[in-house]
Each structure stands twice: as structure tokens, then as C-alpha cells.
């Protein structure tokens, strides 16, 4: 995105403010190489790596298909949970959130723009995963786009709520990446986002069984690999909804605009 | 710009009986002051005196425990977008997006206001024209502070809050920042300046309030503060010994001393008459407590 892409909106309508903020968020995101690499490119690189290592069949489909479904799950958590949490902590601790609060930008517009911007990055990443999979491994596109988009929005919403909640408990910008990945990477392994977790010890699988990523991957598998409607998975929807609601409630009570007092 | 002012002048800021405690610590213990439109008002005091708490209540960041506060006719505790349209804030410490350019950062902030100033004009005003396309992370500390000022001005505010605008600046950078703050006055802005640098308050402010332990111990123009509070010092040497006279009536004392010397046919060697600097007044004001305790 080039510098010319953002402009001062002429009128200060809510929608103009939202579009302005969304463009600003996109500029900030893509201009930071670290974020663009770790958030956007990393799941694509993992797909290149993991797409070719397994053989046989997973879930009744070629392994590369299942790996793609798992990485959509991981990418969603990586973007909406980890990326969002890290960005919020850095902005809060640097005083950007506090600074923005003194402007006429409504907090709700800011939060919406940040969430939509995050979702946009994830949507581009998912599209890139599908194209890469198509070209390299012959993976299919989703059989029902409507159900797939709904799945992605539900997952991104739940993980974004958990991301903002986690941001509220992290105290320093320096430690944010470590803390978030300390949660995300074990979660990805335990829930089978990086490959089947059937062979893991029982207690590890028990931990995986309560984590939201497991249910999101399950939902993606059902919708993408098996062509079911997203509504056919009430258990997965309920668990994701519960985690999302818990994250939202925690965020409402614990969210801070100002840097941590030291 | 066609801005319409109220026909009868209204104070930009009115504060009375302001109190704020954090737990058992009373940060602000009953503060009153009024800032007129177009005035540069300095809030001076040591760390922990309650400056930042006071300013953050006015900016709308904190709720007060007691007291009346009106800022531009609004209660900052219930600040609508209308209020935020009219204020500009330079926080004590804030960093912006390191990978954006100076111009991009200004454009983002300009987009939050109904009638922003021209972005390039503001960049020129804060002296960053040569750095307009430079990344924020490549700026020096002083340049970053100017960027903070630029984004505070881009919404064309009527009231600007400057919290410690020149920390750790070298003398040249400080002079440049002062020039910029003076230019705000010529634009008709009201400025609330917080600082613990006395020379800064003395150079820039129309009036200064000295805050100590959550209370205002003195308000006035820098000249009033220095003339009222401490006695004038008269120094000279007599028979090689230094003589120091402190007095509230320098004219009379000086007349007596000089006429006596003239009558004796002597010269008052090394005669000096000086008023205390704001720094001495400030040190005296902020040290009173310890003297009482001692």
C-alpha cells in the first residue's frame, strides 16, 4: 500500500472516519516488515514445509488438504489472536492508544477498523493459502463459500476477543510476542493445527480438547474438507462462542487505553 | 479561517476546588485557577506535585474526586467529540508508528478532525519540512517531539496541552521549541504548559502557577512572582568585607546607603542590586515545607 492511498477524508461522517481508519491500519500493518512477515507470510511458509512431509490419507483426504485446513486454523489464531494482541500491547505501551483517545475518533470506530483490518489480512492470507495449495498440491477450493466465509468470521471474532483479553493482561511491549507465542504455538501443536495429534499422550490431548483452536480446526475440516454446512457443528460453535464471549467480557472489564504504570 | 469567537470573552479553562486521590495518596488537594482565551499558562512544580494529574483531568483522561472544571465550556469528564475537536494534546511520553513517514502520520491524525489544517503547512510550522518523507524511527528525539506537536496542531485546536515539551533537549533544540510555542500564541491558541524547567515557564508563560504537593502555592506573571515573594538583595563591599542587605523597600534602603556613603565621601565598592530570579522564588516556595518540618 502506497502513501497516496491514505488521504484526509473531506467530510467527517462515521463511514468516512471508518474507511480512513481502516486505510491507516492497513498502511501501518504492511509498512511493518516484521508484522507482515510473521503474521502474513509465516503460515504460508509453514504450508510449503508441512504440505509435502506427510503421506497416506488424513480424515479421508490427501494430507496436504488437511494440512491446509489446519493452517487456516493456525493462521486465524496467529492473525486475530497473536497479531492483534501484540499490536494492541505495543500501541498501548507506546502511548498511541492514549494519544488517539484525545482525538475525535470514536473508540468504537477505532476498534471496528482494527478488527476489520485484521480480518482483511487473514482473508488475504487464506486466499494465498488456497492459491498456493491449488498450484503446488492440487488442493480444492471450499465447496460452499458462504459456509466457509461464515466459519472464518466466527473464528476470527472469537480469537480477536481472546486477543484483546490477552493484551489486557500483558504488561510490557517487549514481552508481548513471547507471551503470545508461548500460548499460540503449544495450542497449535496440541489441537492438531500442524498435523494430527492422535499419537500424543492422553493428558496432552485432554489439554487440547478444551482449547478453542481445536474446535475451529474441526469446523474448518467439516466445512472445507467434507462440504458440511457450518451449522452442522453445534459443539464446535458452542465452544468457540463460549471462548469468544469469555474473551469479550474480560476485555470489557480489563481493557486499558493507557500504558502500564511502572 | 472564519472562526467565530463568543462575543463576551469566556475563560478557556476554569478550575475550582479540584481534588484527586489515588488510594490514600492525595495527588491534587483543592486547586483553583482560570486561564483566559489566548493565554499561555505555565504549570510549574517538582515531580509528584500533581501537575500531570491536573492536566490529565482537564484533557479528559481522569475523573476528578471533587471540584468544578470547565474547559472550553465543556466538562472534560463527559467529553463529546465536539470537545475533542477543539483540543490538541502533547503527552509527556508517546511514540508513534515507527515505520510511517512524518507526512503519513500527520495525514492520519488530520483525518480525525472536521476542519483540519493543511498538513504540509503544519509540518512546515513545526520545522519538519525537510523530514516530511522521513520515517518516524529515523527522527531525533527533538524532531519526534516536534512531530508530537505537529499532530496536536493538525486539527486546528483552540486549546493546546503541552506536558513537558522539551525534556532532555540541547539548548539549541530548546530555543527552537520555544519559538514554536511562541508562534502558537500568535495564532491565538490558548496553551497550558506543564514543565519543571523554570526558565521555560519564565520565557513562555503569560502567567505561572506553582504547584506543590497538590496545592497551588502561587499564581501570577513571572514578573509578579519574582517581585512579590523574595526581598531584593543589595550587595556591596565595605573595608573589603561583603555586605548583604535584603529588603522589601529597596528604594529607601538604597537611598540611605548611597547618601550616607556620599556624605562620607566613600564609594560603595561592587554595588549590586538584584531581584531574585524565578528559580530562587520557586526553590523558596517548594522548600517551605521542609523548613516548617525542620
Interface residues (C-beta under 8 A of the other chain):
Chain A: X3 X6 X7 X8 X9 X12 X17 X20 X21 X24 X27 X28 X31 X32 X33 X94 X95 X96 X98 X99 X101 X102 X103 X104 X105 X106 X258 X259
Chain B: X59 X60 X61 X81 X84 X85 X87 X89 X91 X93 X94 X95 X96 X97 X98 X99 X100 X101 X103 X104 X107 X108 X109 X110 X111 X112 X113 X114 X116 X119 X151 X155
